Amino acid sequence: MARFQLIEDIRCAVKVRHTLESILGVMVFGSAAVGGDSITAISHWTHEAP
């Protein structure tokens, strides 16, 4: 997660709901948890993750 914080977030700060590092973290950990199957599988994992 610390490395993700080093990535510049170019999104408009007004419209940001979640930090870039949290989005990247969810994608990496979700992909690992579901075996990188698909974005849909990652999405389902995120809804069930603690």
All heavy atoms as atom14 arrays in JSON, in Angstrom:
{
  "sequence": "MARFQLIEDIRCAVKVRHTLESILGVMVFGSAAVGGDSITAISHWTHEAP",
  "atom14_mask": [
    [1, 1, 1, 1, 1, 1, 1, 1, 0, 0, 0, 0, 0, 0],
    [1, 1, 1, 1, 1, 0, 0, 0, 0, 0, 0, 0, 0, 0],
    [1, 1, 1, 1, 1, 1, 1, 1, 1, 1, 1, 0, 0, 0],
    [1, 1, 1, 1, 1, 1, 1, 1, 1, 1, 1, 0, 0, 0],
    [1, 1, 1, 1, 1, 1, 1, 1, 1, 0, 0, 0, 0, 0],
    [1, 1, 1, 1, 1, 1, 1, 1, 0, 0, 0, 0, 0, 0],
    [1, 1, 1, 1, 1, 1, 1, 1, 0, 0, 0, 0, 0, 0],
    [1, 1, 1, 1, 1, 1, 1, 1, 1, 0, 0, 0, 0, 0],
    [1, 1, 1, 1, 1, 1, 1, 1, 0, 0, 0, 0, 0, 0],
    [1, 1, 1, 1, 1, 1, 1, 1, 0, 0, 0, 0, 0, 0],
    [1, 1, 1, 1, 1, 1, 1, 1, 1, 1, 1, 0, 0, 0],
    [1, 1, 1, 1, 1, 1, 0, 0, 0, 0, 0, 0, 0, 0],
    [1, 1, 1, 1, 1, 0, 0, 0, 0, 0, 0, 0, 0, 0],
    [1, 1, 1, 1, 1, 1, 1, 0, 0, 0, 0, 0, 0, 0],
    [1, 1, 1, 1, 1, 1, 1, 1, 1, 0, 0, 0, 0, 0],
    [1, 1, 1, 1, 1, 1, 1, 0, 0, 0, 0, 0, 0, 0],
    [1, 1, 1, 1, 1, 1, 1, 1, 1, 1, 1, 0, 0, 0],
    [1, 1, 1, 1, 1, 1, 1, 1, 1, 1, 0, 0, 0, 0],
    [1, 1, 1, 1, 1, 1, 1, 0, 0, 0, 0, 0, 0, 0],
    [1, 1, 1, 1, 1, 1, 1, 1, 0, 0, 0, 0, 0, 0],
    [1, 1, 1, 1, 1, 1, 1, 1, 1, 0, 0, 0, 0, 0],
    [1, 1, 1, 1, 1, 1, 0, 0, 0, 0, 0, 0, 0, 0],
    [1, 1, 1, 1, 1, 1, 1, 1, 0, 0, 0, 0, 0, 0],
    [1, 1, 1, 1, 1, 1, 1, 1, 0, 0, 0, 0, 0, 0],
    [1, 1, 1, 1, 0, 0, 0, 0, 0, 0, 0, 0, 0, 0],
    [1, 1, 1, 1, 1, 1, 1, 0, 0, 0, 0, 0, 0, 0],
    [1, 1, 1, 1, 1, 1, 1, 1, 0, 0, 0, 0, 0, 0],
    [1, 1, 1, 1, 1, 1, 1, 0, 0, 0, 0, 0, 0, 0],
    [1, 1, 1, 1, 1, 1, 1, 1, 1, 1, 1, 0, 0, 0],
    [1, 1, 1, 1, 0, 0, 0, 0, 0, 0, 0, 0, 0, 0],
    [1, 1, 1, 1, 1, 1, 0, 0, 0, 0, 0, 0, 0, 0],
    [1, 1, 1, 1, 1, 0, 0, 0, 0, 0, 0, 0, 0, 0],
    [1, 1, 1, 1, 1, 0, 0, 0, 0, 0, 0, 0, 0, 0],
    [1, 1, 1, 1, 1, 1, 1, 0, 0, 0, 0, 0, 0, 0],
    [1, 1, 1, 1, 0, 0, 0, 0, 0, 0, 0, 0, 0, 0],
    [1, 1, 1, 1, 0, 0, 0, 0, 0, 0, 0, 0, 0, 0],
    [1, 1, 1, 1, 1, 1, 1, 1, 0, 0, 0, 0, 0, 0],
    [1, 1, 1, 1, 1, 1, 0, 0, 0, 0, 0, 0, 0, 0],
    [1, 1, 1, 1, 1, 1, 1, 1, 0, 0, 0, 0, 0, 0],
    [1, 1, 1, 1, 1, 1, 1, 0, 0, 0, 0, 0, 0, 0],
    [1, 1, 1, 1, 1, 0, 0, 0, 0, 0, 0, 0, 0, 0],
    [1, 1, 1, 1, 1, 1, 1, 1, 0, 0, 0, 0, 0, 0],
    [1, 1, 1, 1, 1, 1, 0, 0, 0, 0, 0, 0, 0, 0],
    [1, 1, 1, 1, 1, 1, 1, 1, 1, 1, 0, 0, 0, 0],
    [1, 1, 1, 1, 1, 1, 1, 1, 1, 1, 1, 1, 1, 1],
    [1, 1, 1, 1, 1, 1, 1, 0, 0, 0, 0, 0, 0, 0],
    [1, 1, 1, 1, 1, 1, 1, 1, 1, 1, 0, 0, 0, 0],
    [1, 1, 1, 1, 1, 1, 1, 1, 1, 0, 0, 0, 0, 0],
    [1, 1, 1, 1, 1, 0, 0, 0, 0, 0, 0, 0, 0, 0],
    [1, 1, 1, 1, 1, 1, 1, 0, 0, 0, 0, 0, 0, 0]
  ],
  "atom14_positions": [
    [[0.83, -1.19, 0.0], [0.0, 0.0, 0.0], [0.87, 1.25, 0.0], [0.51, 2.23, -0.62], [-0.94, -0.01, 1.2], [-1.99, -1.14, 1.18], [-3.1, -1.11, -0.24], [-4.07, 0.32, 0.1], [0.0, 0.0, 0.0], [0.0, 0.0, 0.0], [0.0, 0.0, 0.0], [0.0, 0.0, 0.0], [0.0, 0.0, 0.0], [0.0, 0.0, 0.0]],
    [[2.01, 1.19, 0.67], [2.89, 2.36, 0.72], [3.38, 2.73, -0.69], [3.49, 3.91, -1.02], [4.06, 2.1, 1.65], [0.0, 0.0, 0.0], [0.0, 0.0, 0.0], [0.0, 0.0, 0.0], [0.0, 0.0, 0.0], [0.0, 0.0, 0.0], [0.0, 0.0, 0.0], [0.0, 0.0, 0.0], [0.0, 0.0, 0.0], [0.0, 0.0, 0.0]],
    [[3.66, 1.73, -1.49], [4.1, 2.01, -2.87], [2.99, 2.64, -3.69], [3.25, 3.47, -4.55], [4.62, 0.75, -3.54], [5.93, 0.29, -2.97], [6.54, -0.75, -3.87], [7.74, -1.28, -3.27], [8.95, -1.0, -3.7], [9.11, -0.2, -4.73], [10.0, -1.52, -3.11], [0.0, 0.0, 0.0], [0.0, 0.0, 0.0], [0.0, 0.0, 0.0]],
    [[1.77, 2.21, -3.46], [0.64, 2.8, -4.19], [0.48, 4.28, -3.86], [0.04, 5.06, -4.69], [-0.67, 2.07, -3.89], [-0.74, 0.68, -4.47], [-1.46, -0.3, -3.83], [-0.1, 0.35, -5.65], [-1.56, -1.58, -4.35], [-0.18, -0.92, -6.18], [-0.91, -1.89, -5.53], [0.0, 0.0, 0.0], [0.0, 0.0, 0.0], [0.0, 0.0, 0.0]],
    [[0.85, 4.69, -2.66], [0.75, 6.09, -2.26], [1.71, 6.96, -3.06], [1.49, 8.17, -3.17], [1.01, 6.25, -0.77], [-0.09, 5.66, 0.08], [0.24, 5.71, 1.57], [1.37, 6.0, 1.95], [-0.74, 5.43, 2.4], [0.0, 0.0, 0.0], [0.0, 0.0, 0.0], [0.0, 0.0, 0.0], [0.0, 0.0, 0.0], [0.0, 0.0, 0.0]],
    [[2.74, 6.38, -3.63], [3.71, 7.13, -4.41], [3.21, 7.46, -5.82], [3.78, 8.32, -6.49], [5.03, 6.35, -4.51], [5.71, 6.03, -3.18], [6.93, 5.15, -3.44], [6.1, 7.3, -2.46], [0.0, 0.0, 0.0], [0.0, 0.0, 0.0], [0.0, 0.0, 0.0], [0.0, 0.0, 0.0], [0.0, 0.0, 0.0], [0.0, 0.0, 0.0]],
    [[2.16, 6.8, -6.27], [1.62, 7.02, -7.6], [0.79, 8.3, -7.6], [-0.08, 8.49, -6.74], [0.75, 5.83, -8.06], [1.61, 4.56, -8.1], [0.12, 6.11, -9.42], [0.83, 3.3, -8.33], [0.0, 0.0, 0.0], [0.0, 0.0, 0.0], [0.0, 0.0, 0.0], [0.0, 0.0, 0.0], [0.0, 0.0, 0.0], [0.0, 0.0, 0.0]],
    [[1.06, 9.17, -8.57], [0.33, 10.43, -8.66], [-1.11, 10.18, -9.09], [-1.39, 9.47, -10.06], [1.0, 11.36, -9.67], [0.33, 12.69, -9.78], [0.98, 13.59, -10.81], [1.98, 13.18, -11.43], [0.49, 14.7, -11.0], [0.0, 0.0, 0.0], [0.0, 0.0, 0.0], [0.0, 0.0, 0.0], [0.0, 0.0, 0.0], [0.0, 0.0, 0.0]],
    [[-2.04, 10.75, -8.37], [-3.46, 10.63, -8.68], [-3.87, 11.87, -9.46], [-3.9, 12.97, -8.92], [-4.27, 10.52, -7.37], [-5.72, 10.16, -7.63], [-6.15, 10.15, -8.8], [-6.42, 9.89, -6.64], [0.0, 0.0, 0.0], [0.0, 0.0, 0.0], [0.0, 0.0, 0.0], [0.0, 0.0, 0.0], [0.0, 0.0, 0.0], [0.0, 0.0, 0.0]],
    [[-4.19, 11.7, -10.74], [-4.5, 12.84, -11.59], [-6.0, 13.14, -11.67], [-6.41, 14.02, -12.42], [-3.92, 12.63, -13.01], [-4.5, 11.37, -13.65], [-2.41, 12.58, -12.97], [-4.15, 11.19, -15.1], [0.0, 0.0, 0.0], [0.0, 0.0, 0.0], [0.0, 0.0, 0.0], [0.0, 0.0, 0.0], [0.0, 0.0, 0.0], [0.0, 0.0, 0.0]],
    [[-6.78, 12.44, -10.87], [-8.22, 12.67, -10.9], [-8.55, 14.01, -10.23], [-7.82, 14.5, -9.39], [-8.97, 11.55, -10.16], [-8.79, 10.2, -10.81], [-9.43, 9.11, -9.99], [-8.74, 9.0, -8.7], [-9.22, 8.35, -7.65], [-10.38, 7.76, -7.72], [-8.54, 8.28, -6.53], [0.0, 0.0, 0.0], [0.0, 0.0, 0.0], [0.0, 0.0, 0.0]],
    [[-9.68, 14.56, -10.6], [-10.16, 15.8, -9.99], [-10.48, 15.52, -8.52], [-11.28, 14.65, -8.2], [-11.39, 16.3, -10.72], [-12.12, 17.77, -10.0], [0.0, 0.0, 0.0], [0.0, 0.0, 0.0], [0.0, 0.0, 0.0], [0.0, 0.0, 0.0], [0.0, 0.0, 0.0], [0.0, 0.0, 0.0], [0.0, 0.0, 0.0], [0.0, 0.0, 0.0]],
    [[-9.85, 16.26, -7.62], [-10.0, 16.01, -6.18], [-11.44, 16.16, -5.7], [-11.84, 15.52, -4.73], [-9.09, 16.95, -5.4], [0.0, 0.0, 0.0], [0.0, 0.0, 0.0], [0.0, 0.0, 0.0], [0.0, 0.0, 0.0], [0.0, 0.0, 0.0], [0.0, 0.0, 0.0], [0.0, 0.0, 0.0], [0.0, 0.0, 0.0], [0.0, 0.0, 0.0]],
    [[-12.23, 16.95, -6.38], [-13.62, 17.18, -5.97], [-14.46, 15.91, -6.13], [-15.35, 15.65, -5.34], [-14.25, 18.33, -6.81], [-15.71, 18.51, -6.49], [-13.47, 19.61, -6.59], [0.0, 0.0, 0.0], [0.0, 0.0, 0.0], [0.0, 0.0, 0.0], [0.0, 0.0, 0.0], [0.0, 0.0, 0.0], [0.0, 0.0, 0.0], [0.0, 0.0, 0.0]],
    [[-14.15, 15.11, -7.13], [-14.97, 13.93, -7.45], [-14.42, 12.63, -6.87], [-14.96, 11.57, -7.13], [-15.11, 13.81, -8.96], [-15.82, 14.99, -9.59], [-15.92, 14.83, -11.08], [-16.61, 16.05, -11.68], [-16.74, 15.91, -13.12], [0.0, 0.0, 0.0], [0.0, 0.0, 0.0], [0.0, 0.0, 0.0], [0.0, 0.0, 0.0], [0.0, 0.0, 0.0]],
    [[-13.37, 12.68, -6.08], [-12.73, 11.47, -5.55], [-13.49, 10.98, -4.32], [-13.64, 11.7, -3.35], [-11.25, 11.75, -5.2], [-10.65, 10.56, -4.47], [-10.46, 12.06, -6.45], [0.0, 0.0, 0.0], [0.0, 0.0, 0.0], [0.0, 0.0, 0.0], [0.0, 0.0, 0.0], [0.0, 0.0, 0.0], [0.0, 0.0, 0.0], [0.0, 0.0, 0.0]],
    [[-13.96, 9.74, -4.38], [-14.62, 9.11, -3.23], [-13.67, 8.21, -2.47], [-13.75, 8.07, -1.26], [-15.82, 8.27, -3.69], [-17.02, 9.09, -4.08], [-18.15, 8.2, -4.45], [-18.7, 7.56, -3.26], [-19.74, 6.77, -3.26], [-20.34, 6.49, -4.39], [-20.18, 6.23, -2.15], [0.0, 0.0, 0.0], [0.0, 0.0, 0.0], [0.0, 0.0, 0.0]],
    [[-12.78, 7.55, -3.21], [-11.83, 6.62, -2.62], [-10.43, 6.99, -3.08], [-10.24, 7.43, -4.21], [-12.13, 5.18, -3.05], [-13.53, 4.75, -2.73], [-13.93, 4.48, -1.44], [-14.6, 4.56, -3.51], [-15.21, 4.13, -1.46], [-15.64, 4.18, -2.7], [0.0, 0.0, 0.0], [0.0, 0.0, 0.0], [0.0, 0.0, 0.0], [0.0, 0.0, 0.0]],
    [[-9.46, 6.8, -2.21], [-8.09, 7.11, -2.59], [-7.61, 6.14, -3.67], [-8.09, 5.01, -3.76], [-7.14, 7.01, -1.38], [-7.14, 5.67, -0.91], [-7.54, 7.98, -0.27], [0.0, 0.0, 0.0], [0.0, 0.0, 0.0], [0.0, 0.0, 0.0], [0.0, 0.0, 0.0], [0.0, 0.0, 0.0], [0.0, 0.0, 0.0], [0.0, 0.0, 0.0]],
    [[-6.68, 6.62, -4.48], [-6.15, 5.78, -5.54], [-5.49, 4.53, -4.98], [-5.68, 3.44, -5.5], [-5.15, 6.57, -6.4], [-4.53, 5.83, -7.57], [-5.61, 5.37, -8.55], [-3.51, 6.7, -8.27], [0.0, 0.0, 0.0], [0.0, 0.0, 0.0], [0.0, 0.0, 0.0], [0.0, 0.0, 0.0], [0.0, 0.0, 0.0], [0.0, 0.0, 0.0]],
    [[-4.74, 4.69, -3.87], [-4.07, 3.51, -3.31], [-5.06, 2.48, -2.81], [-4.82, 1.27, -2.9], [-3.05, 3.88, -2.24], [-3.59, 4.61, -1.05], [-3.47, 6.13, -1.16], [-3.26, 6.66, -2.25], [-3.61, 6.77, -0.12], [0.0, 0.0, 0.0], [0.0, 0.0, 0.0], [0.0, 0.0, 0.0], [0.0, 0.0, 0.0], [0.0, 0.0, 0.0]],
    [[-6.21, 2.9, -2.3], [-7.21, 1.92, -1.85], [-7.82, 1.18, -3.03], [-8.06, -0.02, -2.96], [-8.3, 2.58, -0.99], [-9.07, 3.47, -1.76], [0.0, 0.0, 0.0], [0.0, 0.0, 0.0], [0.0, 0.0, 0.0], [0.0, 0.0, 0.0], [0.0, 0.0, 0.0], [0.0, 0.0, 0.0], [0.0, 0.0, 0.0], [0.0, 0.0, 0.0]],
    [[-8.06, 1.87, -4.13], [-8.6, 1.23, -5.34], [-7.6, 0.23, -5.89], [-7.96, -0.91, -6.22], [-8.96, 2.29, -6.4], [-10.12, 3.15, -5.91], [-9.3, 1.63, -7.73], [-10.37, 4.39, -6.74], [0.0, 0.0, 0.0], [0.0, 0.0, 0.0], [0.0, 0.0, 0.0], [0.0, 0.0, 0.0], [0.0, 0.0, 0.0], [0.0, 0.0, 0.0]],
    [[-6.33, 0.64, -5.99], [-5.3, -0.27, -6.5], [-5.12, -1.47, -5.57], [-4.96, -2.61, -6.05], [-3.99, 0.48, -6.66], [-3.98, 1.58, -7.73], [-2.67, 2.35, -7.68], [-4.21, 1.0, -9.11], [0.0, 0.0, 0.0], [0.0, 0.0, 0.0], [0.0, 0.0, 0.0], [0.0, 0.0, 0.0], [0.0, 0.0, 0.0], [0.0, 0.0, 0.0]],
    [[-5.17, -1.24, -4.28], [-5.05, -2.33, -3.31], [-6.16, -3.34, -3.46], [-5.92, -4.57, -3.46], [0.0, 0.0, 0.0], [0.0, 0.0, 0.0], [0.0, 0.0, 0.0], [0.0, 0.0, 0.0], [0.0, 0.0, 0.0], [0.0, 0.0, 0.0], [0.0, 0.0, 0.0], [0.0, 0.0, 0.0], [0.0, 0.0, 0.0], [0.0, 0.0, 0.0]],
    [[-7.37, -2.88, -3.58], [-8.52, -3.78, -3.75], [-8.37, -4.59, -5.03], [-8.64, -5.79, -5.06], [-9.85, -2.99, -3.74], [-11.0, -3.83, -4.26], [-10.15, -2.48, -2.35], [0.0, 0.0, 0.0], [0.0, 0.0, 0.0], [0.0, 0.0, 0.0], [0.0, 0.0, 0.0], [0.0, 0.0, 0.0], [0.0, 0.0, 0.0], [0.0, 0.0, 0.0]],
    [[-7.92, -3.94, -6.1], [-7.75, -4.66, -7.36], [-6.66, -5.74, -7.25], [-6.85, -6.85, -7.72], [-7.41, -3.67, -8.49], [-8.54, -2.73, -8.81], [-10.11, -3.55, -9.21], [-9.67, -4.39, -10.7], [0.0, 0.0, 0.0], [0.0, 0.0, 0.0], [0.0, 0.0, 0.0], [0.0, 0.0, 0.0], [0.0, 0.0, 0.0], [0.0, 0.0, 0.0]],
    [[-5.55, -5.41, -6.61], [-4.46, -6.38, -6.49], [-4.86, -7.53, -5.58], [-4.72, -8.71, -5.93], [-3.17, -5.7, -5.97], [-2.13, -6.73, -5.57], [-2.61, -4.76, -7.01], [0.0, 0.0, 0.0], [0.0, 0.0, 0.0], [0.0, 0.0, 0.0], [0.0, 0.0, 0.0], [0.0, 0.0, 0.0], [0.0, 0.0, 0.0], [0.0, 0.0, 0.0]],
    [[-5.37, -7.21, -4.39], [-5.73, -8.26, -3.44], [-6.93, -9.06, -3.94], [-6.99, -10.27, -3.76], [-6.02, -7.67, -2.07], [-4.83, -6.94, -1.49], [-4.97, -5.67, -0.96], [-3.57, -7.51, -1.49], [-3.88, -4.98, -0.44], [-2.47, -6.83, -0.97], [-2.62, -5.57, -0.45], [0.0, 0.0, 0.0], [0.0, 0.0, 0.0], [0.0, 0.0, 0.0]],
    [[-7.88, -8.4, -4.57], [-9.03, -9.1, -5.13], [-8.62, -10.03, -6.25], [-9.11, -11.15, -6.35], [0.0, 0.0, 0.0], [0.0, 0.0, 0.0], [0.0, 0.0, 0.0], [0.0, 0.0, 0.0], [0.0, 0.0, 0.0], [0.0, 0.0, 0.0], [0.0, 0.0, 0.0], [0.0, 0.0, 0.0], [0.0, 0.0, 0.0], [0.0, 0.0, 0.0]],
    [[-7.72, -9.57, -7.1], [-7.24, -10.4, -8.2], [-6.52, -11.64, -7.66], [-6.71, -12.75, -8.17], [-6.3, -9.59, -9.09], [-5.8, -10.37, -10.13], [0.0, 0.0, 0.0], [0.0, 0.0, 0.0], [0.0, 0.0, 0.0], [0.0, 0.0, 0.0], [0.0, 0.0, 0.0], [0.0, 0.0, 0.0], [0.0, 0.0, 0.0], [0.0, 0.0, 0.0]],
    [[-5.72, -11.45, -6.62], [-5.02, -12.59, -6.02], [-6.0, -13.55, -5.37], [-5.84, -14.77, -5.45], [-4.0, -12.09, -5.0], [0.0, 0.0, 0.0], [0.0, 0.0, 0.0], [0.0, 0.0, 0.0], [0.0, 0.0, 0.0], [0.0, 0.0, 0.0], [0.0, 0.0, 0.0], [0.0, 0.0, 0.0], [0.0, 0.0, 0.0], [0.0, 0.0, 0.0]],
    [[-7.03, -13.02, -4.74], [-8.0, -13.86, -4.02], [-8.84, -14.71, -4.97], [-9.2, -15.85, -4.64], [-8.9, -12.99, -3.15], [0.0, 0.0, 0.0], [0.0, 0.0, 0.0], [0.0, 0.0, 0.0], [0.0, 0.0, 0.0], [0.0, 0.0, 0.0], [0.0, 0.0, 0.0], [0.0, 0.0, 0.0], [0.0, 0.0, 0.0], [0.0, 0.0, 0.0]],
    [[-9.18, -14.16, -6.14], [-10.04, -14.9, -7.07], [-9.24, -15.52, -8.21], [-9.81, -16.07, -9.14], [-11.17, -14.01, -7.64], [-12.05, -13.5, -6.55], [-10.62, -12.87, -8.49], [0.0, 0.0, 0.0], [0.0, 0.0, 0.0], [0.0, 0.0, 0.0], [0.0, 0.0, 0.0], [0.0, 0.0, 0.0], [0.0, 0.0, 0.0], [0.0, 0.0, 0.0]],
    [[-7.93, -15.42, -8.15], [-7.1, -16.03, -9.18], [-7.04, -15.24, -10.47], [-6.72, -15.79, -11.52], [0.0, 0.0, 0.0], [0.0, 0.0, 0.0], [0.0, 0.0, 0.0], [0.0, 0.0, 0.0], [0.0, 0.0, 0.0], [0.0, 0.0, 0.0], [0.0, 0.0, 0.0], [0.0, 0.0, 0.0], [0.0, 0.0, 0.0], [0.0, 0.0, 0.0]],
    [[-7.37, -13.95, -10.42], [-7.29, -13.1, -11.6], [-8.3, -13.46, -12.67], [-8.07, -13.22, -13.85], [0.0, 0.0, 0.0], [0.0, 0.0, 0.0], [0.0, 0.0, 0.0], [0.0, 0.0, 0.0], [0.0, 0.0, 0.0], [0.0, 0.0, 0.0], [0.0, 0.0, 0.0], [0.0, 0.0, 0.0], [0.0, 0.0, 0.0], [0.0, 0.0, 0.0]],
    [[-9.41, -14.06, -12.26], [-10.41, -14.53, -13.23], [-10.98, -13.41, -14.1], [-10.92, -13.47, -15.31], [-11.56, -15.26, -12.53], [-11.13, -16.61, -11.98], [-10.09, -17.11, -12.41], [-11.84, -17.14, -11.12], [0.0, 0.0, 0.0], [0.0, 0.0, 0.0], [0.0, 0.0, 0.0], [0.0, 0.0, 0.0], [0.0, 0.0, 0.0], [0.0, 0.0, 0.0]],
    [[-11.57, -12.42, -13.47], [-12.22, -11.35, -14.23], [-12.52, -10.17, -13.32], [-12.5, -10.29, -12.1], [-13.53, -11.85, -14.85], [-14.48, -12.08, -13.83], [0.0, 0.0, 0.0], [0.0, 0.0, 0.0], [0.0, 0.0, 0.0], [0.0, 0.0, 0.0], [0.0, 0.0, 0.0], [0.0, 0.0, 0.0], [0.0, 0.0, 0.0], [0.0, 0.0, 0.0]],
    [[-12.83, -9.05, -13.93], [-13.19, -7.87, -13.15], [-14.51, -8.13, -12.4], [-14.7, -7.65, -11.29], [-13.28, -6.61, -14.04], [-13.37, -5.34, -13.2], [-14.45, -6.68, -14.99], [-12.1, -4.98, -12.51], [0.0, 0.0, 0.0], [0.0, 0.0, 0.0], [0.0, 0.0, 0.0], [0.0, 0.0, 0.0], [0.0, 0.0, 0.0], [0.0, 0.0, 0.0]],
    [[-15.37, -8.94, -12.96], [-16.63, -9.27, -12.3], [-16.37, -10.1, -11.04], [-16.97, -9.85, -10.0], [-17.56, -10.05, -13.26], [-17.76, -9.26, -14.43], [-18.89, -10.36, -12.61], [0.0, 0.0, 0.0], [0.0, 0.0, 0.0], [0.0, 0.0, 0.0], [0.0, 0.0, 0.0], [0.0, 0.0, 0.0], [0.0, 0.0, 0.0], [0.0, 0.0, 0.0]],
    [[-15.45, -11.06, -11.13], [-15.11, -11.87, -9.96], [-14.48, -11.02, -8.86], [-14.79, -11.18, -7.68], [-14.17, -12.99, -10.37], [0.0, 0.0, 0.0], [0.0, 0.0, 0.0], [0.0, 0.0, 0.0], [0.0, 0.0, 0.0], [0.0, 0.0, 0.0], [0.0, 0.0, 0.0], [0.0, 0.0, 0.0], [0.0, 0.0, 0.0], [0.0, 0.0, 0.0]],
    [[-13.64, -10.08, -9.26], [-13.03, -9.16, -8.29], [-14.1, -8.31, -7.63], [-14.1, -8.1, -6.42], [-11.95, -8.29, -8.95], [-10.8, -9.16, -9.43], [-11.46, -7.21, -7.99], [-9.82, -8.43, -10.34], [0.0, 0.0, 0.0], [0.0, 0.0, 0.0], [0.0, 0.0, 0.0], [0.0, 0.0, 0.0], [0.0, 0.0, 0.0], [0.0, 0.0, 0.0]],
    [[-15.04, -7.82, -8.42], [-16.14, -7.02, -7.88], [-16.96, -7.8, -6.86], [-17.3, -7.29, -5.79], [-17.05, -6.55, -9.03], [-18.16, -5.87, -8.53], [0.0, 0.0, 0.0], [0.0, 0.0, 0.0], [0.0, 0.0, 0.0], [0.0, 0.0, 0.0], [0.0, 0.0, 0.0], [0.0, 0.0, 0.0], [0.0, 0.0, 0.0], [0.0, 0.0, 0.0]],
    [[-17.27, -9.04, -7.17], [-18.01, -9.88, -6.22], [-17.2, -10.11, -4.95], [-17.75, -10.09, -3.85], [-18.38, -11.22, -6.86], [-19.42, -11.1, -7.92], [-19.64, -12.07, -8.85], [-20.3, -10.11, -8.2], [-20.61, -11.7, -9.66], [-21.01, -10.5, -9.29], [0.0, 0.0, 0.0], [0.0, 0.0, 0.0], [0.0, 0.0, 0.0], [0.0, 0.0, 0.0]],
    [[-15.89, -10.32, -5.1], [-15.03, -10.51, -3.93], [-15.04, -9.27, -3.05], [-15.1, -9.38, -1.82], [-13.61, -10.83, -4.38], [-12.65, -10.93, -3.24], [-12.43, -12.02, -2.43], [-11.8, -9.89, -2.72], [-11.5, -11.72, -1.48], [-11.1, -10.42, -1.63], [-11.58, -8.57, -3.09], [-10.17, -9.67, -0.91], [-10.66, -7.83, -2.37], [-9.98, -8.38, -1.29]],
    [[-14.99, -8.07, -3.64], [-14.95, -6.84, -2.85], [-16.2, -6.66, -2.01], [-16.14, -6.12, -0.91], [-14.76, -5.59, -3.72], [-15.83, -5.47, -4.64], [-13.45, -5.64, -4.46], [0.0, 0.0, 0.0], [0.0, 0.0, 0.0], [0.0, 0.0, 0.0], [0.0, 0.0, 0.0], [0.0, 0.0, 0.0], [0.0, 0.0, 0.0], [0.0, 0.0, 0.0]],
    [[-17.33, -7.11, -2.51], [-18.58, -6.97, -1.76], [-18.63, -7.91, -0.55], [-19.33, -7.63, 0.42], [-19.79, -7.21, -2.66], [-19.99, -6.14, -3.67], [-20.33, -4.85, -3.33], [-19.89, -6.14, -5.01], [-20.43, -4.12, -4.41], [-20.16, -4.88, -5.46], [0.0, 0.0, 0.0], [0.0, 0.0, 0.0], [0.0, 0.0, 0.0], [0.0, 0.0, 0.0]],
    [[-17.89, -9.01, -0.63], [-17.89, -9.98, 0.46], [-16.67, -9.85, 1.38], [-16.67, -10.43, 2.46], [-17.94, -11.4, -0.12], [-19.21, -11.66, -0.91], [-19.2, -13.01, -1.6], [-18.23, -13.78, -1.4], [-20.15, -13.27, -2.34], [0.0, 0.0, 0.0], [0.0, 0.0, 0.0], [0.0, 0.0, 0.0], [0.0, 0.0, 0.0], [0.0, 0.0, 0.0]],
    [[-15.66, -9.1, 0.96], [-14.44, -8.96, 1.75], [-14.69, -8.14, 3.01], [-15.54, -7.24, 3.02], [-13.35, -8.3, 0.92], [0.0, 0.0, 0.0], [0.0, 0.0, 0.0], [0.0, 0.0, 0.0], [0.0, 0.0, 0.0], [0.0, 0.0, 0.0], [0.0, 0.0, 0.0], [0.0, 0.0, 0.0], [0.0, 0.0, 0.0], [0.0, 0.0, 0.0]],
    [[-13.97, -8.47, 4.08], [-14.16, -7.7, 5.32], [-13.63, -6.28, 5.21], [-12.82, -5.98, 4.39], [-13.34, -8.48, 6.35], [-12.41, -9.33, 5.55], [-13.0, -9.51, 4.21], [0.0, 0.0, 0.0], [0.0, 0.0, 0.0], [0.0, 0.0, 0.0], [0.0, 0.0, 0.0], [0.0, 0.0, 0.0], [0.0, 0.0, 0.0], [0.0, 0.0, 0.0]]
  ]
}
